[in-house]
């Protein structure tokens, strides 16, 4: 949707880069003795810092493994490496990081004023090492450990040894490659970087106008609020500007002035009329913001329109941070579920080959963020109702629908053991278990009313969460689909089954379909381990480069935005180290 040329992005970055380059010049030590003095001074400082525990452990480890040799000072080669690092740190904003966190301005000034004094050079060397190691971890793994701001995040990243990788880069003359490969390599992440620059540009240019509250706007509406609506959609790219439409005014008082001139009355009224072209632009906006694409500006669409460019920048930055929490290698073949987007992707050979809608947990029973490996599928499953759901959802229904269990195919079992016996529902005083511990087991037989539908997909996890079919197909038509109790209902279970069982011996596509339709309970162990990732990303991009924003359905973004120093200050726009 929203497009911007790189020519509009790069000049600001290049100014910062060249400023860093211009201020870092090699300091000539002049003699071998001077270099020896630098090494001795550096060793003294590191040993003292180790005793006082005044430096991070990774900085101390780095210099021990360097045998107390300076990494960024003392030679032309070292200064060239320092230049490379500073140029990279200077544009950390590209990844939603802040150069202030890496002391870029201070280090650059110190290099500019540096002399051959061993004390100042050793301090400078240590400071830059500390900054590059912090940047390495922040960009590779994220600024925060996920559990610090997202307690239910249960996706393991793997171990990244920043010291080992930085040492290897310096020793193999591959520092540039090392710095470049710190960021996630996925196409999704790279497209988010483009989106961040686009929305930062919009913010820097003043953002977009808000659309005042009022009656809904739809085809045929004549309203002064149509003017800021047009401008809003032009700025974000859904509506292409057309000078032939008449005056392009954002503020209504300008158009009122035009209306005083009878010759301009017709064009002014056209500008205030909600026409078909504007309706199509509204639909494009709605499709990118997880809304029902009906072309009508109602309450929810108005709220989304009036989220500022500043807030969208913060949302993209939060998503970039969460993206850095994911493993670098998700597997050439995997399933990815994005909870707030209500969306599932099937990925093969690194490419998305299919997407489908999903229904996720409601806010009171959220779907967890986790990863796992599909191990089994169950055609025509039984549904063993968790005790909490039995107490809170099913037992209360019996007061108004006494035959609910029979009509929906439920059986009552004496307990959860393998030897449990069936009990008649009529023999139980259900009122006695309203809100109390329920000792029995409710099990729903396979069939058209079974809550799990015709198939469920199992991957071991401590939450006992899985993916499954559903008889409630109408809910997939909703734009907001947080209706479940934590498990994930899939729109096209047959396509997912075929994906997971592709190449499995004796299982053709026809047999899979027949097994689903047979109505007979059947367990199948999967031959191939296919990973699944259930993630929480409120911004995503499609293959065409369009940026999609969705609601923060579980309220997870705010704390992360605060930790990332949001909101940023308008006054900092002109600062070279600002992070807008």
Secondary structure, 3 states (H helix, E strand, C coil): CCCCCHHHHHHHHHHHHHHHHHHCCCCCCCCHHHHHHHHHHHHHHHHHHHHHCCCCHHHHHHHHHCCCCCCCCCCHHHHHHHHHHHHHHHCHHHHCCCHHHHCHHHHHHHHHHCCCCHHHHHHHHHHHHHHHHHHHHHHHHCCCCHHHHCCCEECCCCCCCHHHHHHHHHHCCCHHHHHHCCCCCCHHHHHHHHHHHHHHHHHHCCCCCCCCCCCCECCCCECCHHHHHHHHHHHHCCCCCCHHHCCCCCCHHHHHHHHCCHHHHHHHHHHCECCHHHHHHHHHHHHHCCCCCCCCECHHHHHHHCCCHHHHHHHHHHHHHHHHCCCCCCCCCEEEEECCCCEEEEEECCEEEEEEEEEEECHHHCCCEEEEEEEEEEECCCEEECHHHHHHHHHHHHHCCCCHHHHCCEEEECCCCCCCCEECHHHCCHHHHCCCCCCCEEEECCCCCCCCCCEEEEECCCCCCCEECCCCHHHHHCCCCEEECCCEEECCHHHHHHHHCCCCCCCCHHHHHHHHHHCCCEEEEEEEEEEEEEECCCEEECCCCCEEECCCCCCCHHHHHHHCCCCCCHHHHHCCCCCC
